[in-house]
């Protein structure tokens, strides 16, 4: 029996990818999969994994969720709030510590100009605070913060919720499209690399190079938002371009609706700071780590988008 690897939450997009790739590297019996809806993990239970229920928003469910877990993959709370999100992360980290977890892998985000602890992007705020909290717990456990690059599949968030099935004539965002861009990454490659990092740590803890450190998993090419939109346009068979608008105009766009609303608070204006961060080059940093961990060149953005939109 090897050490038990916990994944929480294990049923979201990134979590599912990480579990899929972990299952190719370790026996299912070594996996402890934790989710708000454990019924979604029934297939893994049948394969021998331990399945448990826990919910960030129900703190008491975290108390014993990580019992018997040696290494925990903690996937960040799904929102871009700061205070609520940080609190949820701290509760989970404290519960993991109390349960005897020895190492936490935390899914951070690829803003922050590489490994910086500064960012103008509101969405990065909770990640930076969580990284600091993990660093403050080094006398109790070790950690690795994995700054997962911006998902190639998440392009609608950065293009005013562009819908490939009902494509708009232009992209209206508070950004001109030029200047520093994004080193987009396929989500499943992030899941694969993260799984390999976890197993690498387990196999040789003493020489693991990311112990108590941050690692950036970025794509291998920076792509401006203007080129991003052109690539999406080719995939949908329509010529697309960006028209820069003000933040005031952005928050009033009809397609935004309540897509940026969390716990009753509209954070549309806060979300717009992501474009300011992109302008500042925060998402343009290219790290070799992803390719090194995968053992191959990451998939091209063009290929991911072509397959996604089809």
C-alpha positions as a Python dict, from the first residue, in 0.01 Angstrom:
ca = {
    (1, 'X'): (0, 0, 0),
    (2, 'X'): (128, 342, -93),
    (3, 'X'): (30, 667, 75),
    (4, 'X'): (-329, 780, 37),
    (5, 'X'): (-379, 1071, -202),
    (6, 'X'): (-680, 1293, -137),
    (7, 'X'): (-844, 1512, -399),
    (8, 'X'): (-1095, 1780, -294),
    (9, 'X'): (-1316, 1874, -467),
    (10, 'X'): (-1274, 1574, -696),
    (11, 'X'): (-1567, 1611, -934),
    (12, 'X'): (-1509, 1948, -1104),
    (13, 'X'): (-1333, 2002, -1435),
    (14, 'X'): (-975, 2020, -1307),
    (15, 'X'): (-1041, 1770, -1028),
    (16, 'X'): (-1180, 1513, -1271),
    (17, 'X'): (-878, 1554, -1497),
    (18, 'X'): (-634, 1514, -1207),
    (19, 'X'): (-814, 1201, -1084),
    (20, 'X'): (-821, 1051, -1433),
    (21, 'X'): (-447, 1093, -1467),
    (22, 'X'): (-369, 984, -1112),
    (23, 'X'): (-558, 662, -1179),
    (24, 'X'): (-306, 581, -1452),
    (25, 'X'): (-16, 626, -1210),
    (26, 'X'): (-136, 475, -881),
    (27, 'X'): (-395, 212, -780),
    (28, 'X'): (-747, 344, -725),
    (29, 'X'): (-728, 200, -372),
    (30, 'X'): (-478, 475, -284),
    (31, 'X'): (-721, 753, -379),
    (32, 'X'): (-952, 934, -138),
    (33, 'X'): (-1195, 1134, -349),
    (34, 'X'): (-1398, 1401, -176),
    (35, 'X'): (-1680, 1603, -329),
    (36, 'X'): (-2001, 1786, -250),
    (37, 'X'): (-2186, 1528, -462),
    (38, 'X'): (-2010, 1197, -400),
    (39, 'X'): (-2264, 1018, -619),
    (40, 'X'): (-2075, 1168, -915),
    (41, 'X'): (-1774, 958, -811),
    (42, 'X'): (-1951, 621, -799),
    (43, 'X'): (-1741, 477, -1083),
    (44, 'X'): (-1422, 543, -886),
    (45, 'X'): (-1574, 383, -577),
    (46, 'X'): (-1642, 71, -778),
    (47, 'X'): (-1276, 70, -885),
    (48, 'X'): (-1160, 72, -524),
    (49, 'X'): (-1124, 442, -437),
    (50, 'X'): (-1252, 578, -107),
    (51, 'X'): (-1530, 830, -170),
    (52, 'X'): (-1643, 1087, 86),
    (53, 'X'): (-1870, 1388, 102),
    (54, 'X'): (-1750, 1735, 201),
    (55, 'X'): (-1846, 2087, 103),
    (56, 'X'): (-1646, 2408, 140),
    (57, 'X'): (-1969, 2581, 240),
    (58, 'X'): (-2043, 2329, 517),
    (59, 'X'): (-1730, 2358, 737),
    (60, 'X'): (-1833, 2073, 968),
    (61, 'X'): (-1811, 1830, 675),
    (62, 'X'): (-1438, 1903, 649),
    (63, 'X'): (-1359, 1784, 1002),
    (64, 'X'): (-1295, 1421, 910),
    (65, 'X'): (-1290, 1446, 530),
    (66, 'X'): (-912, 1417, 514),
    (67, 'X'): (-859, 1145, 774),
    (68, 'X'): (-604, 892, 650),
    (69, 'X'): (-488, 1122, 370),
    (70, 'X'): (-113, 1164, 340),
    (71, 'X'): (-101, 1400, 41),
    (72, 'X'): (-393, 1631, -42),
    (73, 'X'): (-470, 1795, -374),
    (74, 'X'): (-671, 2097, -262),
    (75, 'X'): (-856, 2257, -551),
    (76, 'X'): (-956, 2616, -493),
    (77, 'X'): (-1312, 2724, -413),
    (78, 'X'): (-1499, 2793, -735),
    (79, 'X'): (-1549, 3170, -736),
    (80, 'X'): (-1334, 3481, -751),
    (81, 'X'): (-1431, 3634, -422),
    (82, 'X'): (-1151, 3706, -180),
    (83, 'X'): (-1271, 3702, 181),
    (84, 'X'): (-1517, 3412, 150),
    (85, 'X'): (-1277, 3211, -61),
    (86, 'X'): (-978, 3262, 169),
    (87, 'X'): (-1186, 3159, 469),
    (88, 'X'): (-1299, 2842, 293),
    (89, 'X'): (-941, 2753, 200),
    (90, 'X'): (-812, 2812, 552),
    (91, 'X'): (-1081, 2593, 703),
    (92, 'X'): (-987, 2312, 464),
    (93, 'X'): (-614, 2354, 533),
    (94, 'X'): (-674, 2352, 909),
    (95, 'X'): (-889, 2039, 879),
    (96, 'X'): (-617, 1873, 672),
    (97, 'X'): (-357, 1961, 934),
    (98, 'X'): (-573, 1822, 1213),
    (99, 'X'): (-619, 1500, 1015),
    (100, 'X'): (-244, 1452, 976),
    (101, 'X'): (-202, 1546, 610),
    (102, 'X'): (171, 1585, 545),
    (103, 'X'): (170, 1777, 215),
    (104, 'X'): (-83, 1992, 30),
    (105, 'X'): (-81, 2061, -341),
    (106, 'X'): (-294, 2371, -396),
    (107, 'X'): (-443, 2477, -729),
    (108, 'X'): (-359, 2844, -768),
    (109, 'X'): (-392, 3051, -1087),
    (110, 'X'): (-158, 3183, -1355),
    (111, 'X'): (-185, 3554, -1281),
    (112, 'X'): (87, 3730, -1081),
    (113, 'X'): (363, 3757, -1344),
    (114, 'X'): (500, 3411, -1277),
    (115, 'X'): (575, 3361, -909),
    (116, 'X'): (505, 3711, -774),
    (117, 'X'): (294, 3768, -463),
    (118, 'X'): (141, 4077, -623),
    (119, 'X'): (-139, 4102, -878),
    (120, 'X'): (-393, 4362, -984),
    (121, 'X'): (-639, 4086, -1078),
    (122, 'X'): (-912, 4052, -816),
    (123, 'X'): (-946, 3686, -909),
    (124, 'X'): (-588, 3627, -792),
    (125, 'X'): (-638, 3783, -449),
    (126, 'X'): (-759, 3472, -268),
    (127, 'X'): (-487, 3259, -427),
    (128, 'X'): (-209, 3486, -305),
    (129, 'X'): (-355, 3496, 46),
    (130, 'X'): (-392, 3118, 49),
    (131, 'X'): (-33, 3073, -66),
    (132, 'X'): (80, 3295, 220),
    (133, 'X'): (-128, 3096, 466),
    (134, 'X'): (19, 2769, 345),
    (135, 'X'): (369, 2913, 386),
    (136, 'X'): (283, 3011, 744),
    (137, 'X'): (192, 2650, 825),
    (138, 'X'): (531, 2501, 736),
    (139, 'X'): (585, 2377, 1092),
    (140, 'X'): (274, 2158, 1049),
    (141, 'X'): (289, 2045, 686),
    (142, 'X'): (465, 2115, 357),
    (143, 'X'): (301, 2247, 43),
    (144, 'X'): (331, 2311, -328),
    (145, 'X'): (123, 2582, -492),
    (146, 'X'): (54, 2497, -855),
    (147, 'X'): (-26, 2811, -1049),
    (148, 'X'): (-240, 2657, -1319),
    (149, 'X'): (-217, 2869, -1633),
    (150, 'X'): (-533, 3018, -1780),
    (151, 'X'): (-734, 2735, -1936),
    (152, 'X'): (-758, 2749, -2315),
    (153, 'X'): (-1118, 2637, -2266),
    (154, 'X'): (-1191, 2941, -2047),
    (155, 'X'): (-1158, 3192, -2334),
    (156, 'X'): (-1530, 3293, -2309),
    (157, 'X'): (-1463, 3450, -1967),
    (158, 'X'): (-1203, 3680, -2122),
    (159, 'X'): (-1406, 3755, -2436),
    (160, 'X'): (-1727, 3885, -2273),
    (161, 'X'): (-1879, 3536, -2262),
    (162, 'X'): (-1849, 3475, -2634),
    (163, 'X'): (-2076, 3188, -2736),
    (164, 'X'): (-1941, 2980, -3028),
    (165, 'X'): (-2291, 2839, -3086),
    (166, 'X'): (-2435, 3187, -3124),
    (167, 'X'): (-2132, 3399, -3220),
    (168, 'X'): (-2147, 3775, -3178),
    (169, 'X'): (-2016, 4002, -3453),
    (170, 'X'): (-1745, 4151, -3230),
    (171, 'X'): (-1588, 4107, -2889),
    (172, 'X'): (-1649, 4402, -2655),
    (173, 'X'): (-1413, 4405, -2357),
    (174, 'X'): (-1215, 4668, -2162),
    (175, 'X'): (-896, 4574, -2345),
    (176, 'X'): (-764, 4670, -2692),
    (177, 'X'): (-642, 4318, -2770),
    (178, 'X'): (-284, 4427, -2828),
    (179, 'X'): (19, 4413, -2602),
    (180, 'X'): (102, 4131, -2361),
    (181, 'X'): (-126, 3833, -2397),
    (182, 'X'): (-193, 3495, -2239),
    (183, 'X'): (10, 3174, -2233),
    (184, 'X'): (-305, 2961, -2268),
    (185, 'X'): (-298, 2599, -2145),
    (186, 'X'): (-523, 2301, -2216),
    (187, 'X'): (-699, 2209, -1892),
    (188, 'X'): (-643, 1835, -1929),
    (189, 'X'): (-270, 1891, -1970),
    (190, 'X'): (-274, 2089, -1646),
    (191, 'X'): (-453, 1795, -1484),
    (192, 'X'): (-198, 1551, -1622),
    (193, 'X'): (100, 1758, -1511),
    (194, 'X'): (-47, 1816, -1166),
    (195, 'X'): (-105, 1441, -1123),
    (196, 'X'): (253, 1374, -1225),
    (197, 'X'): (379, 1633, -977),
    (198, 'X'): (187, 1462, -697),
    (199, 'X'): (332, 1121, -784),
    (200, 'X'): (679, 1270, -825),
    (201, 'X'): (658, 1405, -471),
    (202, 'X'): (540, 1070, -334),
    (203, 'X'): (813, 876, -512),
    (204, 'X'): (1099, 1092, -387),
    (205, 'X'): (1004, 1347, -123),
    (206, 'X'): (1361, 1431, -29),
    (207, 'X'): (1454, 1555, -375),
    (208, 'X'): (1118, 1703, -479),
    (209, 'X'): (1211, 2040, -627),
    (210, 'X'): (886, 2221, -550),
    (211, 'X'): (875, 2159, -175),
    (212, 'X'): (730, 2469, -5),
    (213, 'X'): (741, 2648, -338),
    (214, 'X'): (521, 2783, -616),
    (215, 'X'): (538, 2634, -966),
    (216, 'X'): (386, 2798, -1275),
    (217, 'X'): (238, 2571, -1540),
    (218, 'X'): (201, 2789, -1847),
    (219, 'X'): (159, 2730, -2217),
    (220, 'X'): (464, 2751, -2441),
    (221, 'X'): (352, 3057, -2639),
    (222, 'X'): (210, 3395, -2547),
    (223, 'X'): (-96, 3484, -2755),
    (224, 'X'): (-246, 3832, -2757),
    (225, 'X'): (-619, 3865, -2700),
    (226, 'X'): (-651, 3994, -3058),
    (227, 'X'): (-492, 3674, -3190),
    (228, 'X'): (-696, 3470, -2944),
    (229, 'X'): (-1012, 3614, -3093),
    (230, 'X'): (-886, 3556, -3448),
    (231, 'X'): (-820, 3189, -3368),
    (232, 'X'): (-1167, 3150, -3216),
    (233, 'X'): (-1315, 3323, -3522),
    (234, 'X'): (-1146, 3078, -3757),
    (235, 'X'): (-1282, 2789, -3552),
    (236, 'X'): (-1640, 2919, -3577),
    (237, 'X'): (-1597, 3029, -3937),
    (238, 'X'): (-1646, 3397, -3870),
    (239, 'X'): (-1416, 3699, -3882),
    (240, 'X'): (-1391, 3840, -3530),
    (241, 'X'): (-1223, 4142, -3378),
    (242, 'X'): (-1212, 4325, -3047),
    (243, 'X'): (-1373, 4662, -2979),
    (244, 'X'): (-1243, 4817, -2659),
    (245, 'X'): (-1508, 4948, -2421),
    (246, 'X'): (-1496, 5099, -2074),
    (247, 'X'): (-1544, 4900, -1756),
    (248, 'X'): (-1871, 5089, -1702),
    (249, 'X'): (-1991, 4964, -2040),
    (250, 'X'): (-1871, 4611, -1974),
    (251, 'X'): (-2066, 4565, -1650),
    (252, 'X'): (-2384, 4667, -1834),
    (253, 'X'): (-2347, 4417, -2121),
    (254, 'X'): (-2669, 4212, -2146),
    (255, 'X'): (-2487, 3877, -2167),
    (256, 'X'): (-2309, 3938, -1835),
    (257, 'X'): (-2626, 3914, -1628),
    (258, 'X'): (-2543, 3752, -1294),
    (259, 'X'): (-2246, 3551, -1424),
    (260, 'X'): (-2013, 3744, -1193),
    (261, 'X'): (-2246, 3733, -891),
    (262, 'X'): (-2140, 3531, -587),
    (263, 'X'): (-2333, 3508, -259),
    (264, 'X'): (-2559, 3788, -377),
    (265, 'X'): (-2277, 4030, -462),
    (266, 'X'): (-2216, 4147, -819),
    (267, 'X'): (-1840, 4136, -880),
    (268, 'X'): (-1848, 4230, -1250),
    (269, 'X'): (-1639, 4540, -1191),
    (270, 'X'): (-1390, 4343, -983),
    (271, 'X'): (-1367, 4083, -1258),
    (272, 'X'): (-1265, 4353, -1506),
    (273, 'X'): (-933, 4387, -1323),
    (274, 'X'): (-833, 4065, -1501),
    (275, 'X'): (-792, 4263, -1823),
    (276, 'X'): (-577, 4518, -1642),
    (277, 'X'): (-357, 4232, -1523),
    (278, 'X'): (-333, 4097, -1878),
    (279, 'X'): (-231, 4444, -1999),
    (280, 'X'): (42, 4442, -1735),
    (281, 'X'): (180, 4115, -1868),
    (282, 'X'): (77, 3902, -1569),
    (283, 'X'): (-46, 3615, -1787),
    (284, 'X'): (225, 3638, -2052),
    (285, 'X'): (500, 3465, -1851),
    (286, 'X'): (616, 3142, -2012),
    (287, 'X'): (754, 2869, -1789),
    (288, 'X'): (920, 2548, -1917),
    (289, 'X'): (780, 2347, -1624),
    (290, 'X'): (468, 2212, -1799),
    (291, 'X'): (660, 2071, -2094),
    (292, 'X'): (926, 1927, -1866),
    (293, 'X'): (669, 1750, -1647),
    (294, 'X'): (464, 1623, -1943),
    (295, 'X'): (775, 1516, -2132),
    (296, 'X'): (644, 1679, -2449),
    (297, 'X'): (545, 2014, -2594),
    (298, 'X'): (207, 2135, -2465),
    (299, 'X'): (-76, 2127, -2717),
    (300, 'X'): (-109, 2435, -2937),
    (301, 'X'): (-390, 2673, -2848),
    (302, 'X'): (-515, 2656, -3206),
    (303, 'X'): (-552, 2280, -3187),
    (304, 'X'): (-732, 2289, -2851),
    (305, 'X'): (-981, 2550, -2974),
    (306, 'X'): (-1040, 2366, -3302),
    (307, 'X'): (-1118, 2046, -3112),
    (308, 'X'): (-1328, 2229, -2852),
    (309, 'X'): (-1546, 2417, -3100),
    (310, 'X'): (-1527, 2155, -3372),
}
